[in-house]
Amino acid sequence: MCMTIPSRVLSVDGELATVECFGVQRDVSTILLSESLAIGDYVTVMANAFVLEKIPADVALESLAYLSSVLAEPESDSVR
């Protein structure tokens, strides 16, 4: 199972883009994407290497807010 996390585009250079998510920057390939990217766009990234799709900013920000809240919750010892 693979989970994609929205990332914000910081720069685009040909078929490579630099993206940021939760303060971590990485270079990813845009070779699988059929549309052009611009700085500030949000994309989903698979396997830390490939952009899968461009997504609306409101969807990306909602997803990131949810992930932040889930990751911030302490683990419960009562799960069995």
Sequence and secondary structure as in RCSB ss.txt:
>XXXX:A:sequence
MCMTIPSRVLSVDGELATVECFGVQRDVSTILLSESLAIGDYVTVMANAFVLEKIPADVALESLAYLSSVLAEPE
SDSVR
>XXXX:A:secstr
    EEEEEEEEETTEEEEEETTEEEEEE TT  S   TT EEEEETTTEEEEEE HHHHHHHHHHHHHHHHS  
 TT  
